[in-house]
Amino acid sequence: MSLADRDLLRYGLVLVWLLTAICNAWELDGQSYALLLAGGIADPLLANVPVWSGAALDLTLGVL
């Protein structure tokens, strides 16, 4: 595998992480939020914590 191929794969992975972070923030009241509420988390503010944490982690990995 050449150096250019490795760079292309690395940038592709960065793009996936950044797009995942954007999608998590965009769909804050989406399926993940509904699943957490259906799973027994009664407080809506508490259900936002794992969604935002996942978005922050994806953003951090993409930037690093």
GULUMLO-545664 format. One record per residue: residue in three letters; x, y, z of N, C-alpha, C in turn. Coordinates in nm, 4 decimals, decimal comma. Layout:
REM GULUMLO-545664
<rec><code>ALA</code><n_xx>X</n_xx><n_yy>Y</n_yy><n_zz>Z</n_zz><ca_xx>X</ca_xx><ca_yy>Y</ca_yy><ca_zz>Z</ca_zz><c_xx>X</c_xx><c_yy>Y</c_yy><c_zz>Z</c_zz></rec>
...
REM end
This chain:
REM GULUMLO-545664
<rec><code>MET</code><n_xx>0,0850</n_xx><n_yy>-0,1168</n_yy><n_zz>0,0000</n_zz><ca_xx>0,0000</ca_xx><ca_yy>0,0000</ca_yy><ca_zz>0,0000</ca_zz><c_xx>0,0900</c_xx><c_yy>0,1236</c_yy><c_zz>0,0000</c_zz></rec>
<rec><code>SER</code><n_xx>0,0627</n_xx><n_yy>0,2138</n_yy><n_zz>-0,0902</n_zz><ca_xx>0,1462</ca_xx><ca_yy>0,3322</ca_yy><ca_zz>-0,1022</ca_zz><c_xx>0,1055</c_xx><c_yy>0,4374</c_yy><c_zz>0,0019</c_zz></rec>
<rec><code>LEU</code><n_xx>0,1903</n_xx><n_yy>0,5356</n_yy><n_zz>0,0150</n_zz><ca_xx>0,1648</ca_xx><ca_yy>0,6436</ca_yy><ca_zz>0,1098</ca_zz><c_xx>0,0399</c_xx><c_yy>0,7234</c_yy><c_zz>0,0700</c_zz></rec>
<rec><code>ALA</code><n_xx>0,0186</n_xx><n_yy>0,7412</n_yy><n_zz>-0,0582</n_zz><ca_xx>-0,1002</ca_xx><ca_yy>0,8135</ca_yy><ca_zz>-0,1051</ca_zz><c_xx>-0,2280</c_xx><c_yy>0,7369</c_yy><c_zz>-0,0711</c_zz></rec>
<rec><code>ASP</code><n_xx>-0,2227</n_xx><n_yy>0,6042</n_yy><n_zz>-0,0805</n_zz><ca_xx>-0,3397</ca_xx><ca_yy>0,5242</ca_yy><ca_zz>-0,0437</ca_zz><c_xx>-0,3695</c_xx><c_yy>0,5352</c_yy><c_zz>0,1047</c_zz></rec>
<rec><code>ARG</code><n_xx>-0,2664</n_xx><n_yy>0,5345</n_yy><n_zz>0,1864</n_zz><ca_xx>-0,2864</ca_xx><ca_yy>0,5480</ca_yy><ca_zz>0,3315</ca_zz><c_xx>-0,3463</c_xx><c_yy>0,6839</c_yy><c_zz>0,3657</c_zz></rec>
<rec><code>ASP</code><n_xx>-0,2963</n_xx><n_yy>0,7889</n_yy><n_zz>0,2989</n_zz><ca_xx>-0,3513</ca_xx><ca_yy>0,9222</ca_yy><ca_zz>0,3238</ca_zz><c_xx>-0,4975</c_xx><c_yy>0,9303</c_yy><c_zz>0,2825</c_zz></rec>
<rec><code>LEU</code><n_xx>-0,5307</n_xx><n_yy>0,8691</n_yy><n_zz>0,1705</n_zz><ca_xx>-0,6696</ca_xx><ca_yy>0,8692</ca_yy><ca_zz>0,1243</ca_zz><c_xx>-0,7605</c_xx><c_yy>0,7967</c_yy><c_zz>0,2232</c_zz></rec>
<rec><code>LEU</code><n_xx>-0,7151</n_xx><n_yy>0,6844</n_yy><n_zz>0,2755</n_zz><ca_xx>-0,7940</ca_xx><ca_yy>0,6117</ca_yy><ca_zz>0,3754</ca_zz><c_xx>-0,8074</c_xx><c_yy>0,6924</c_yy><c_zz>0,5043</c_zz></rec>
<rec><code>ARG</code><n_xx>-0,6999</n_xx><n_yy>0,7582</n_yy><n_zz>0,5443</n_zz><ca_xx>-0,7032</ca_xx><ca_yy>0,8393</ca_yy><ca_zz>0,6666</ca_zz><c_xx>-0,8027</c_xx><c_yy>0,9539</c_yy><c_zz>0,6513</c_zz></rec>
<rec><code>TYR</code><n_xx>-0,7982</n_xx><n_yy>1,0236</n_yy><n_zz>0,5370</n_zz><ca_xx>-0,8908</ca_xx><ca_yy>1,1351</ca_yy><ca_zz>0,5162</ca_zz><c_xx>-1,0348</c_xx><c_yy>1,0867</c_yy><c_zz>0,5046</c_zz></rec>
<rec><code>GLY</code><n_xx>-1,0534</n_xx><n_yy>0,9698</n_yy><n_zz>0,4496</n_zz><ca_xx>-1,1873</ca_xx><ca_yy>0,9123</ca_yy><ca_zz>0,4428</ca_zz><c_xx>-1,2424</c_xx><c_yy>0,8837</c_yy><c_zz>0,5820</c_zz></rec>
<rec><code>LEU</code><n_xx>-1,1576</n_xx><n_yy>0,8316</n_yy><n_zz>0,6692</n_zz><ca_xx>-1,2002</ca_xx><ca_yy>0,8033</ca_yy><ca_zz>0,8061</ca_zz><c_xx>-1,2287</c_xx><c_yy>0,9323</c_yy><c_zz>0,8820</c_zz></rec>
<rec><code>VAL</code><n_xx>-1,1475</n_xx><n_yy>1,0340</n_yy><n_zz>0,8600</n_zz><ca_xx>-1,1721</ca_xx><ca_yy>1,1651</ca_yy><ca_zz>0,9213</ca_zz><c_xx>-1,3069</c_xx><c_yy>1,2193</c_yy><c_zz>0,8758</c_zz></rec>
<rec><code>LEU</code><n_xx>-1,3359</n_xx><n_yy>1,2063</n_yy><n_zz>0,7482</n_zz><ca_xx>-1,4627</ca_xx><ca_yy>1,2543</ca_yy><ca_zz>0,6946</ca_zz><c_xx>-1,5809</c_xx><c_yy>1,1794</c_yy><c_zz>0,7575</c_zz></rec>
<rec><code>VAL</code><n_xx>-1,5673</n_xx><n_yy>1,0498</n_yy><n_zz>0,7746</n_zz><ca_xx>-1,6737</ca_xx><ca_yy>0,9709</ca_yy><ca_zz>0,8373</ca_zz><c_xx>-1,6981</c_xx><c_yy>1,0185</c_yy><c_zz>0,9803</c_zz></rec>
<rec><code>TRP</code><n_xx>-1,5913</n_xx><n_yy>1,0401</n_yy><n_zz>1,0567</n_zz><ca_xx>-1,6079</ca_xx><ca_yy>1,0848</ca_yy><ca_zz>1,1956</ca_zz><c_xx>-1,6714</c_xx><c_yy>1,2232</c_yy><c_zz>1,2026</c_zz></rec>
<rec><code>LEU</code><n_xx>-1,6279</n_xx><n_yy>1,3133</n_yy><n_zz>1,1164</n_zz><ca_xx>-1,6842</ca_xx><ca_yy>1,4481</ca_yy><ca_zz>1,1195</ca_zz><c_xx>-1,8309</c_xx><c_yy>1,4487</c_yy><c_zz>1,0757</c_zz></rec>
<rec><code>LEU</code><n_xx>-1,8629</n_xx><n_yy>1,3721</n_yy><n_zz>0,9736</n_zz><ca_xx>-2,0026</ca_xx><ca_yy>1,3652</ca_yy><ca_zz>0,9300</ca_zz><c_xx>-2,0912</c_xx><c_yy>1,2980</c_yy><c_zz>1,0346</c_zz></rec>
<rec><code>THR</code><n_xx>-2,0379</n_xx><n_yy>1,1999</n_yy><n_zz>1,1044</n_zz><ca_xx>-2,1141</ca_xx><ca_yy>1,1359</ca_yy><ca_zz>1,2117</ca_zz><c_xx>-2,1420</c_xx><c_yy>1,2341</c_yy><c_zz>1,3248</c_zz></rec>
<rec><code>ALA</code><n_xx>-2,0440</n_xx><n_yy>1,3165</n_yy><n_zz>1,3580</n_zz><ca_xx>-2,0645</ca_xx><ca_yy>1,4179</ca_yy><ca_zz>1,4616</ca_zz><c_xx>-2,1722</c_xx><c_yy>1,5171</c_yy><c_zz>1,4193</c_zz></rec>
<rec><code>ILE</code><n_xx>-2,1689</n_xx><n_yy>1,5584</n_yy><n_zz>1,2934</n_zz><ca_xx>-2,2698</ca_xx><ca_yy>1,6527</ca_yy><ca_zz>1,2437</ca_zz><c_xx>-2,4084</c_xx><c_yy>1,5889</c_yy><c_zz>1,2456</c_zz></rec>
<rec><code>CYS</code><n_xx>-2,4173</n_xx><n_yy>1,4641</n_yy><n_zz>1,2029</n_zz><ca_xx>-2,5473</ca_xx><ca_yy>1,3948</ca_yy><ca_zz>1,2014</ca_zz><c_xx>-2,6013</c_xx><c_yy>1,3758</c_yy><c_zz>1,3427</c_zz></rec>
<rec><code>ASN</code><n_xx>-2,5156</n_xx><n_yy>1,3448</n_yy><n_zz>1,4376</n_zz><ca_xx>-2,5612</ca_xx><ca_yy>1,3296</ca_yy><ca_zz>1,5761</ca_zz><c_xx>-2,6161</c_xx><c_yy>1,4604</c_yy><c_zz>1,6302</c_zz></rec>
<rec><code>ALA</code><n_xx>-2,5500</n_xx><n_yy>1,5708</n_yy><n_zz>1,6013</n_zz><ca_xx>-2,5966</ca_xx><ca_yy>1,7007</ca_yy><ca_zz>1,6493</ca_zz><c_xx>-2,7231</c_xx><c_yy>1,7434</c_yy><c_zz>1,5750</c_zz></rec>
<rec><code>TRP</code><n_xx>-2,7308</n_xx><n_yy>1,7125</n_yy><n_zz>1,4473</n_zz><ca_xx>-2,8464</ca_xx><ca_yy>1,7515</ca_yy><ca_zz>1,3660</ca_zz><c_xx>-2,9719</c_xx><c_yy>1,6768</c_yy><c_zz>1,4105</c_zz></rec>
<rec><code>GLU</code><n_xx>-2,9585</n_xx><n_yy>1,5496</n_yy><n_zz>1,4355</n_zz><ca_xx>-3,0712</ca_xx><ca_yy>1,4644</ca_yy><ca_zz>1,4734</ca_zz><c_xx>-3,0775</c_xx><c_yy>1,4459</c_yy><c_zz>1,6243</c_zz></rec>
<rec><code>LEU</code><n_xx>-3,0650</n_xx><n_yy>1,5534</n_yy><n_zz>1,6972</n_zz><ca_xx>-3,0639</ca_xx><ca_yy>1,5445</ca_yy><ca_zz>1,8430</ca_zz><c_xx>-3,1924</c_xx><c_yy>1,4836</c_yy><c_zz>1,8975</c_zz></rec>
<rec><code>ASP</code><n_xx>-3,3038</n_xx><n_yy>1,5129</n_yy><n_zz>1,8361</n_zz><ca_xx>-3,4316</ca_xx><ca_yy>1,4566</ca_yy><ca_zz>1,8801</ca_zz><c_xx>-3,4724</c_xx><c_yy>1,3387</c_yy><c_zz>1,7923</c_zz></rec>
<rec><code>GLY</code><n_xx>-3,3759</n_xx><n_yy>1,2678</n_yy><n_zz>1,7387</n_zz><ca_xx>-3,4030</ca_xx><ca_yy>1,1592</ca_yy><ca_zz>1,6453</ca_zz><c_xx>-3,4152</c_xx><c_yy>1,0239</c_yy><c_zz>1,7126</c_zz></rec>
<rec><code>GLN</code><n_xx>-3,3714</n_xx><n_yy>0,9213</n_yy><n_zz>1,6437</n_zz><ca_xx>-3,3892</ca_xx><ca_yy>0,7831</ca_yy><ca_zz>1,6873</ca_zz><c_xx>-3,3107</c_xx><c_yy>0,7504</c_yy><c_zz>1,8140</c_zz></rec>
<rec><code>SER</code><n_xx>-3,1903</n_xx><n_yy>0,8021</n_yy><n_zz>1,8258</n_zz><ca_xx>-3,1106</ca_xx><ca_yy>0,7727</ca_yy><ca_zz>1,9458</ca_zz><c_xx>-3,1794</c_xx><c_yy>0,8271</c_yy><c_zz>2,0700</c_zz></rec>
<rec><code>TYR</code><n_xx>-3,2290</n_xx><n_yy>0,9484</n_yy><n_zz>2,0586</n_zz><ca_xx>-3,2991</ca_xx><ca_yy>1,0120</ca_yy><ca_zz>2,1699</ca_zz><c_xx>-3,4253</c_xx><c_yy>0,9332</c_yy><c_zz>2,2063</c_zz></rec>
<rec><code>ALA</code><n_xx>-3,5012</n_xx><n_yy>0,8934</n_yy><n_zz>2,1053</n_zz><ca_xx>-3,6237</ca_xx><ca_yy>0,8166</ca_yy><ca_zz>2,1288</ca_zz><c_xx>-3,5921</c_xx><c_yy>0,6809</c_yy><c_zz>2,1903</c_zz></rec>
<rec><code>LEU</code><n_xx>-3,4846</n_xx><n_yy>0,6189</n_yy><n_zz>2,1462</n_zz><ca_xx>-3,4454</ca_xx><ca_yy>0,4889</ca_yy><ca_zz>2,2011</ca_zz><c_xx>-3,4060</c_xx><c_yy>0,5011</c_yy><c_zz>2,3485</c_zz></rec>
<rec><code>LEU</code><n_xx>-3,3346</n_xx><n_yy>0,6067</n_yy><n_zz>2,3821</n_zz><ca_xx>-3,2975</ca_xx><ca_yy>0,6269</ca_yy><ca_zz>2,5223</ca_zz><c_xx>-3,4200</c_xx><c_yy>0,6514</c_yy><c_zz>2,6096</c_zz></rec>
<rec><code>LEU</code><n_xx>-3,5143</n_xx><n_yy>0,7295</n_yy><n_zz>2,5588</n_zz><ca_xx>-3,6373</ca_xx><ca_yy>0,7537</ca_yy><ca_zz>2,6358</ca_zz><c_xx>-3,7191</c_xx><c_yy>0,6257</c_yy><c_zz>2,6502</c_zz></rec>
<rec><code>ALA</code><n_xx>-3,7256</n_xx><n_yy>0,5455</n_yy><n_zz>2,5437</n_zz><ca_xx>-3,7991</ca_xx><ca_yy>0,4194</ca_yy><ca_zz>2,5504</ca_zz><c_xx>-3,7287</c_xx><c_yy>0,3178</c_yy><c_zz>2,6390</c_zz></rec>
<rec><code>GLY</code><n_xx>-3,5989</n_xx><n_yy>0,3325</n_yy><n_zz>2,6547</n_zz><ca_xx>-3,5216</ca_xx><ca_yy>0,2397</ca_yy><ca_zz>2,7374</ca_zz><c_xx>-3,5300</c_xx><c_yy>0,2674</c_yy><c_zz>2,8858</c_zz></rec>
<rec><code>GLY</code><n_xx>-3,5999</n_xx><n_yy>0,3727</n_yy><n_zz>2,9232</n_zz><ca_xx>-3,6209</ca_xx><ca_yy>0,3949</ca_yy><ca_zz>3,0655</ca_zz><c_xx>-3,5618</c_xx><c_yy>0,5230</c_yy><c_zz>3,1206</c_zz></rec>
<rec><code>ILE</code><n_xx>-3,4970</n_xx><n_yy>0,6038</n_yy><n_zz>3,0390</n_zz><ca_xx>-3,4469</ca_xx><ca_yy>0,7321</ca_yy><ca_zz>3,0881</ca_zz><c_xx>-3,5640</c_xx><c_yy>0,8293</c_yy><c_zz>3,0859</c_zz></rec>
<rec><code>ALA</code><n_xx>-3,6078</n_xx><n_yy>0,8695</n_yy><n_zz>3,2038</n_zz><ca_xx>-3,7296</ca_xx><ca_yy>0,9500</ca_yy><ca_zz>3,2147</ca_zz><c_xx>-3,7030</c_xx><c_yy>1,0982</c_yy><c_zz>3,1901</c_zz></rec>
<rec><code>ASP</code><n_xx>-3,5850</n_xx><n_yy>1,1457</n_yy><n_zz>3,2240</n_zz><ca_xx>-3,5532</ca_xx><ca_yy>1,2869</ca_yy><ca_zz>3,2103</ca_zz><c_xx>-3,5014</c_xx><c_yy>1,3162</c_yy><c_zz>3,0693</c_zz></rec>
<rec><code>PRO</code><n_xx>-3,5700</n_xx><n_yy>1,4003</n_yy><n_zz>2,9925</n_zz><ca_xx>-3,5250</ca_xx><ca_yy>1,4309</ca_yy><ca_zz>2,8564</ca_zz><c_xx>-3,3869</c_xx><c_yy>1,4968</c_yy><c_zz>2,8520</c_zz></rec>
<rec><code>LEU</code><n_xx>-3,3545</n_xx><n_yy>1,5778</n_yy><n_zz>2,9519</n_zz><ca_xx>-3,2216</ca_xx><ca_yy>1,6396</ca_yy><ca_zz>2,9540</ca_zz><c_xx>-3,1126</c_xx><c_yy>1,5360</c_yy><c_zz>2,9748</c_zz></rec>
<rec><code>LEU</code><n_xx>-3,1415</n_xx><n_yy>1,4357</n_yy><n_zz>3,0552</n_zz><ca_xx>-3,0453</ca_xx><ca_yy>1,3290</ca_yy><ca_zz>3,0782</ca_zz><c_xx>-3,0270</c_xx><c_yy>1,2428</c_yy><c_zz>2,9539</c_zz></rec>
<rec><code>ALA</code><n_xx>-3,1306</n_xx><n_yy>1,2310</n_yy><n_zz>2,8733</n_zz><ca_xx>-3,1208</ca_xx><ca_yy>1,1538</ca_yy><ca_zz>2,7490</ca_zz><c_xx>-3,0338</c_xx><c_yy>1,2241</c_yy><c_zz>2,6457</c_zz></rec>
<rec><code>ASN</code><n_xx>-3,0194</n_xx><n_yy>1,3553</n_yy><n_zz>2,6567</n_zz><ca_xx>-2,9341</ca_xx><ca_yy>1,4292</ca_yy><ca_zz>2,5639</ca_zz><c_xx>-2,7855</c_xx><c_yy>1,4083</c_yy><c_zz>2,5905</c_zz></rec>
<rec><code>VAL</code><n_xx>-2,7495</n_xx><n_yy>1,3721</n_yy><n_zz>2,7118</n_zz><ca_xx>-2,6082</ca_xx><ca_yy>1,3587</ca_yy><ca_zz>2,7480</ca_zz><c_xx>-2,5352</c_xx><c_yy>1,2543</c_yy><c_zz>2,6626</c_zz></rec>
<rec><code>PRO</code><n_xx>-2,5854</n_xx><n_yy>1,1310</n_yy><n_zz>2,6474</n_zz><ca_xx>-2,5129</ca_xx><ca_yy>1,0355</ca_yy><ca_zz>2,5633</ca_zz><c_xx>-2,5090</c_xx><c_yy>1,0756</c_yy><c_zz>2,4151</c_zz></rec>
<rec><code>VAL</code><n_xx>-2,6143</n_xx><n_yy>1,1410</n_yy><n_zz>2,3680</n_zz><ca_xx>-2,6164</ca_xx><ca_yy>1,1832</ca_yy><ca_zz>2,2278</ca_zz><c_xx>-2,5106</c_xx><c_yy>1,2899</c_yy><c_zz>2,2036</c_zz></rec>
<rec><code>TRP</code><n_xx>-2,5058</n_xx><n_yy>1,3899</n_yy><n_zz>2,2895</n_zz><ca_xx>-2,4042</ca_xx><ca_yy>1,4953</ca_yy><ca_zz>2,2748</ca_zz><c_xx>-2,2641</c_xx><c_yy>1,4424</c_yy><c_zz>2,3019</c_zz></rec>
<rec><code>SER</code><n_xx>-2,2516</n_xx><n_yy>1,3489</n_yy><n_zz>2,3942</n_zz><ca_xx>-2,1193</ca_xx><ca_yy>1,2905</ca_yy><ca_zz>2,4218</ca_zz><c_xx>-2,0674</c_xx><c_yy>1,2139</c_yy><c_zz>2,3010</c_zz></rec>
<rec><code>GLY</code><n_xx>-2,1550</n_xx><n_yy>1,1410</n_yy><n_zz>2,2353</n_zz><ca_xx>-2,1147</ca_xx><ca_yy>1,0689</ca_yy><ca_zz>2,1148</ca_zz><c_xx>-2,0738</c_xx><c_yy>1,1641</c_yy><c_zz>2,0036</c_zz></rec>
<rec><code>ALA</code><n_xx>-2,1476</n_xx><n_yy>1,2731</n_yy><n_zz>1,9881</n_zz><ca_xx>-2,1124</ca_xx><ca_yy>1,3728</ca_yy><ca_zz>1,8866</ca_zz><c_xx>-1,9786</c_xx><c_yy>1,4378</c_yy><c_zz>1,9190</c_zz></rec>
<rec><code>ALA</code><n_xx>-1,9559</n_xx><n_yy>1,4671</n_yy><n_zz>2,0461</n_zz><ca_xx>-1,8289</ca_xx><ca_yy>1,5288</ca_yy><ca_zz>2,0863</ca_zz><c_xx>-1,7115</c_xx><c_yy>1,4321</c_yy><c_zz>2,0654</c_zz></rec>
<rec><code>LEU</code><n_xx>-1,7334</n_xx><n_yy>1,3057</n_yy><n_zz>2,0952</n_zz><ca_xx>-1,6272</ca_xx><ca_yy>1,2067</ca_yy><ca_zz>2,0751</ca_zz><c_xx>-1,5945</c_xx><c_yy>1,1906</c_yy><c_zz>1,9257</c_zz></rec>
<rec><code>ASP</code><n_xx>-1,6968</n_xx><n_yy>1,1838</n_yy><n_zz>1,8422</n_zz><ca_xx>-1,6739</ca_xx><ca_yy>1,1745</ca_yy><ca_zz>1,6979</ca_zz><c_xx>-1,6013</c_xx><c_yy>1,2978</c_yy><c_zz>1,6459</c_zz></rec>
<rec><code>LEU</code><n_xx>-1,6393</n_xx><n_yy>1,4139</n_yy><n_zz>1,6927</n_zz><ca_xx>-1,5736</ca_xx><ca_yy>1,5369</ca_yy><ca_zz>1,6506</ca_zz><c_xx>-1,4276</c_xx><c_yy>1,5384</c_yy><c_zz>1,6950</c_zz></rec>
<rec><code>THR</code><n_xx>-1,4025</n_xx><n_yy>1,4953</n_yy><n_zz>1,8173</n_zz><ca_xx>-1,2660</ca_xx><ca_yy>1,4910</ca_yy><ca_zz>1,8697</ca_zz><c_xx>-1,1797</c_xx><c_yy>1,3944</c_yy><c_zz>1,7874</c_zz></rec>
<rec><code>LEU</code><n_xx>-1,2320</n_xx><n_yy>1,2778</n_yy><n_zz>1,7600</n_zz><ca_xx>-1,1559</ca_xx><ca_yy>1,1803</ca_yy><ca_zz>1,6803</ca_zz><c_xx>-1,1304</c_xx><c_yy>1,2323</c_yy><c_zz>1,5394</c_zz></rec>
<rec><code>GLY</code><n_xx>-1,2282</n_xx><n_yy>1,2998</n_yy><n_zz>1,4809</n_zz><ca_xx>-1,2106</ca_xx><ca_yy>1,3541</ca_yy><ca_zz>1,3474</ca_zz><c_xx>-1,1059</c_xx><c_yy>1,4633</c_yy><c_zz>1,3425</c_zz></rec>
<rec><code>VAL</code><n_xx>-1,1025</n_xx><n_yy>1,5474</n_yy><n_zz>1,4442</n_zz><ca_xx>-1,0053</ca_xx><ca_yy>1,6560</ca_yy><ca_zz>1,4480</ca_zz><c_xx>-0,8650</c_xx><c_yy>1,6032</c_yy><c_zz>1,4757</c_zz></rec>
<rec><code>LEU</code><n_xx>-0,8558</n_xx><n_yy>1,5052</n_yy><n_zz>1,5645</n_zz><ca_xx>-0,7230</ca_xx><ca_yy>1,4491</ca_yy><ca_zz>1,5953</ca_zz><c_xx>-0,6689</c_xx><c_yy>1,3715</c_yy><c_zz>1,4772</c_zz></rec>
REM end
